[in-house]
Amino acid sequence: MIPIKTPAEVRSMRVACRLSAQILAEVAAQVRPGATTGELDAFAAGRMQALGVKSAFFGYGGFPGYTCISLNEEVVHGIPGPRVINAGDLVSVDLGVVAEGFIGDNATTVCVGATDAESVRLCEVCEAALAAGIAAARAGNRLGDVGYAVQTVAEAAGFGVVRDFCGHGVGRKLHEDPQVPNFGTPGKGAVLKPGMTLAIEPMINQGTFQVDVMPNRWTVRTRDRKRSAHFEHTVLVGTAGPAEILTCAEKK
């Protein structure tokens, strides 16, 4: 069963998503050469505490970080620690918080300093693929339409779309039904209905779509060790038009 959120639940989702987006933006602003992934995670933990929210990741299945921070060839689920960030790196930050009993989940990839042109293009295409997926996430469409939209943008640019990991429903739980693949066939899969809240999250690789899980049993990296980018928004399917992005930080 794919949960349909009530108006009251959507109001709480908005709070969680807004705060998650705010903290993600603040953490992304801290990404710089010389910082460690552990320092970024500690900063995120501090901001969560200051804003009165909890990490949706810390302790989830035993995960030891408040955020997932993945560098270069790492796709997702990077464990924060002593690894030092260097100029030219790609740093993917995935962050979720719990507020008012609901979860907001989002991710971004940061180019650190002077990054090579192909890495910049990878990030631009991944963002464009996310936008295409969100545009396809409208009432009456199917999950296959969302995945196809993401896949079309990524593969047209010559990049690989990760198959082994995907987006998901999100709400009271971090992972709810349905799974939201980043590839698919138009007109196939579950019908999208107003009130569904989805985490759409393209993971796009410079080379092969194939990935491996590292010995720590968490971190996923590309099989050919080429770079990867990851962008994510939590969205709400409405009665008409594209899904609404909930993970938007308030403009100052």
N, C-alpha and C positions, 0 to 999 in steps of 0.2 A: 504494500500500500504506500502510495506517495502522499505524504502529509499535505493537507491544504491548511494554510494558516488563517486564523480568524483575524478580524481587524485589530483586536487587542494584541494578539500575538505579533502581528506585523509591526505595531507600534514598538514593542519590545525589541524586535529584530532590528528596527531602525536605530535604536539606541546602541545595541551591541555592534552593529556594522559601522556606525559613525565613529565610535571610539576605536574600533579595530583599524579603521582607515587612518585615523589621526595618529595612532601609535606607529603604524607602518611607515607613514610619511616621516615621522620624527626619527625612526631608526634608520631609514634610507638616507636621511640627511647626515647621519653619523658615519656613513661608510666612507673610508678614506685610507690611503696608503699608511701602513704602520699599525692600524687598528687590528685587533684580533676578533675572530668571530665570537669568542667568549665575552669580550667586552661589549659587543653589540647586544648580545643576549642579556647581559646584566643590565644594560641601559633599558632594554625593553621591559625587563622585569620591574625595574624601578618605576617606569612610567605607568605600568599596569597597576602597581600598588598605589601610586599617587592618584590615579583616576578611579580607584575603587573597583577594578575588574580583575578577573583571574585569567590566566593563560588557558586556552582550550587544548594546548599541546602538552604542557608539563605533566608527566606521569601517564599520559595516554598510551596504553599498552606498554608502559615502562619507559617511554621516551624521556630522556634526561634534561632536555632544554625547554626554555619558555618559547623559543622560536625555532624554526628550521632555517639554517643558513648554509647555502650550497654555493661552491665556487667553481667556475669554469666548466670542467667536464662533469661536475656533479649536477644531477638533474633536480632531485628533490630530497628532502629528509636529511639534509646535512646536520650533523650534531655540532653545536657550537663548542668551541674549545680554544686551544692555543694557536691555531693556524693564523698566520699573519696575512693580511690583505696587502697586495702589491698594486702599483700603478699598472693599468692595462687589464686587470682582472675583471671578470663578470661575477657579480655577487647577487645571488637570488635570495631574497628574504621572504619567508612564508610565515604568516602570523595570524592567530585567531584568538579572540577573547570571549569570555562569558560575562554577560551583563543581563540582569533581569531574567535570568533563567534561559537565555538564548545566546546563540553563537554567531559572531561575524567572522568571516574567514576571507583573507585576501593575501596577495603576493605580488612582488615586483622584482625586476632584475635591474641592477645598477651597473652602469659602465664606470669603472674607476679611472679617472684621469683620462689620458690620451690612449683610448682603446682602438684597436685596429678596425678598419672599415667594415670588414665582414662580420665582426662581433656586433658592431652598431646596427648593421642591417638585420642580423638575427633578432635583436631585441625589437626593432621596428616592425618586423614581420610578425613576431609573436604578439605584440600589442594589437596589430591589425587583425590577426586571427581571432584574438579575444573579442574585439569589437564586432567582427562578423558573426561569431557565435552568439553574442548577446542580441544582435539584431535578428537572428533567427529564432531566438527563444521567446516566442509569442504564442498566445492562446490559439489553439487549433493546429499549430505545427507539432511535429513529433521530434523525439530526441535525436533521431537520425538526421533531421534537418540541421540541428545544432552542430553535431559532429562533422557533418559534410561541409558546413560553412567554414569551420576551423581548418579542416584538412585541405580544402581547396586553396585557401590563401597560403598556407604553409608550403604545400607541395608545389604550387605554381612558382614559388620563389626558390625551389630546389632544396628545401629543408625536410628533415625527417620528423614525423609526428609520432611521439611515444605512444605505444599501444598498451603497455603493461600497467600503466597508472592513468587515472582519469579524474574528472570532476565528480561531483556528488550532490545529493540533496543535503541541506544543512538547516538546523533549527534548534530544537532542544538538545539534539545530539550533533556531534561534529560530522558524523557520516550517517545520513539518512538515505532512504530510497529517493530517487533512482541513482544509479551510476550514470555519469555524463561523459561518455567517451569523446575524444577529440578527433574521431573519424567516424564515418557512418554512411548510410544510404538514405537519400531523401525519401520521406514518406514512410519510413520504418521506425519502430519503437513506440514507446508510450506517448500518448497524446498529452501535450502541455495544457494545463488548466490554470485559470486565475487563482492566485494564492499560493502557488508553488514557489519555494525559495531554493535556488540552486547555486552551488559554487562552480562556476565555469572556469577552467584553468588549463589553458594550452601549455604543454611542455614540448618545446620545439628544439631539435638538434641540428647542428651544422652538417652532420653526416648521417649515419644510419639511425633508424628509429629504435634499434635494439639497445637494451640496457642491461646492466648487471647490478645486483645488490652486493655491497661491500661486506667484508667479514663482520663488521659491527652490527649487521642485520637490519640496519636502517638506511644508510646512505645509498642512494641510487646514482650510478654514473653511466655515461655513454659507453657502449662496448668498444667503440673505436677511439675513445678518449678525446673526441672533438667536443667543442663547447655546446652548452645548452642554455636556453632561456626559459623563464617561467613567469607568467603573469596570471593573476586571478582576481575575480570580483564575485561577491555574493550578489545575486540579482533576484528580483521579484517579478514573476509573470503576472501581468495585469490583464485587464479586460480587452484592451486593444493596443496595438503597436508593440514595439520591441520591449523586452524586459527592462525594468527600472534598476539601475545600479544602486545598491544600498550602501556599498562600501566606498562612500565618497566623504572625504574629510570636509568639515565646514570651512567655507571660504572666510578669510579674515579681512 
